[in-house]
Amino acid sequence: MNDTGIYFKKLNQRSIFLYDFCTSIIQKFSEEENKKFIYLPEFKVFKIAEDYFTQEPVIKKIHEEFQIDLAGIFILEKHTGCDFHIDEPEVRKVTINMLISSGNSHSVFKTKKDSSYTYEFKELVFEEKSFYLYNVSREHGVINFDQTRYMFSIKFKNNNLTYDHLFEWCKKNNLLENEDKISNYTQ
């Protein structure tokens, strides 16, 4: 596992359905659509039905093995942030995320606290139409600037499913982006 692999890992299959589907939903948001939002303590979420999220082959394969309880578009308004936190362990320990749209926003994982004021971090720079295993059991946060941020994200039925377990299953099933492929891009 490379140095970011304990925080996030890119899946090797790009979206062939969900990215465009979510984008079309976002473009149609209206007052009527706002009535369909689920309001979680920190986010507004537009729930996506199983009939739709299972049209994405990689998500369908993962769902068949681990059962997704909630898939949706998580919405973070412009000029807001999501402070460093670890998701409630009884809610979820791992997720899969795909950034749908945002302006200037940053998703970061705290890797080391240097003092009471400073820390080191790793940023996840999302590639378009790409899914990422996302370790919500590690301290992470988001800062969002000039536009509303829309993120496809899921919650599994098994709240005890860990990032490491899902990572190893994805690795065994050849769903993770190959490290050699990554290094070829950077040369």
N, C-alpha and C positions, 0 to 999 in steps of 0.2 A: 504494500500500500504506500503510495507516495505521501508526501507530507500534508497534503490536503485531504487525502483519502479517509481520514478519521472524521472529517467534518462533512464532506460532500463528495459525490462521485457522479460523473456524467454517464447516462445510459447510452448505448451505442445505436439506438434507433431514434430517429427524429420523428416528430409528429407528422402523421399523414392525414389526420382528421381533427383532433381536438384543438389545435392552435387556431385553425381557420374557423371552427365551430364557435370557440370562445370569443374570437375577434368579432364575429358576426353578432353574437349576443350583446357584447359591449356596445357596439354601434347602435343597437336598438334600445338600450336602456332608456326608460322613460319613467314618469311618475307611476304608471301602472306596473312596470317591472320592479320598482322599489318595494312594492307590497309583497313581492316574492322573496325578498332577502331574508336570510336567517341572520339574526344578530347574536354573535358570540360576544363574550366580554370585551374583546379587543378589536374585532373585525366585523365588517359587513360581509356576508358571504352569499353568493348566488349559487344555489345547489344545482348540480348537473345530474340528471337521472342516469341510472345504470345503463339503460338502452343506448345512451349517447357515449358515456365514457368507455364502454366496452367495444366501441367501434374502433378504438385505437389499439392496434395489435399488441404492443408491449404492455399497455395498461391492462388489457384483457388477460394476458398470460399471467401477470402478477395477481390480478383479481381472482383468477381461478385457483391460485395456490393459497392466497392469504385473505381473501374477502375484504373488499373496500366497504367501509361503513358510510363514508361521506366523501364525495368529490365535488369540488366547487371552485368558483372564482372568488378568491379572497381579495378584498378591496381596501386599499390604504389611501386615504385622501392626500392631496398635495400638501406640502409644507407640514408633514407629520412624520413621526418616527415611531419605531417599535423598539423600546429600550432593550438593552441586553437582558436576556432571560433564558431559562430552560423551560420547555413546555411541561405542563403538569404531567407527571409520569403516569397517572391514572387515565389521562386523555390520549396521549400518544408519545412514543419514543423515537419514531421515525416517520418520515413522510416522503413523498415524491412531489417535487415542484417543477413547474415550467412557467417562466415569466411570459405573460401575454403582451403586456405593454407597460411602459413607464417612461418618464422623462429621465431626469438625472436622479437615480436612486442607487443605493448601495446595500448589498446584503453581506454582512460580515460575521465571522466567528472569532470570538476572543480566544487567543491561543495561550497567552501568558500574561499574568498581571505583574508588572514591574514594580509598582509602588501603589500607594493609595490613589494616585492620580493618573498614572500611565499604564498602558497595556499594549501588547502586540496582537495583531489580528491577521486573518486570511480573508480575502474578499472572494466571493463567488461572483464571477462575471458571467451572467447567463448568455448563452448563445441562442439565437433565434430558433424556435421550434425544437428545443432540446429539453429533455427530462433529466432531472438530477435527484439521486438519493440525497436526502437532506437530514443530517443528524440533529434532531431537535432536542437531544439529550446533552448537547454541548451548548455552552453559552453563545447565543447569537442575537443579532439585532438588525434592524433596517433603518436607514435614514432616507427619506423621500422628499424631493424638492419640488419641482415645478409642475408636475402633472400627477393625476391620480394613477396609482400603481395597481395593476391587475395581475394576479398570480393564480394559476391553476395549482391546486394543492389537494391532498387527500388525507383521510384518516382511516386507519384499518380497524376492523371489528375487534381484533385481538390487540388490546391495549398493551400487552406484554411483549409484542413483537419488537425486537430491538434492531437498531441500525446494523450492528454486526451480523445478526442472523440474516436479514434481508440482503445485505451486501454479499455474504457468502453464497446465498441462494442465487442471486443474480450472476455472480462470478461463475458458479457451477453451470448455469444455464446460458452462458455467453451473452449476457445482456449489458455488460459494462464496457465502456470504451477502453480499448487496448492502450496500455502505456506507450508501446512502441509507436502507435499511430499518432499519439499526442506529440512525442518527441520529433516525429517527422514533420509535423506542422511548424515547429519552432525553429527548424534548421534553415 
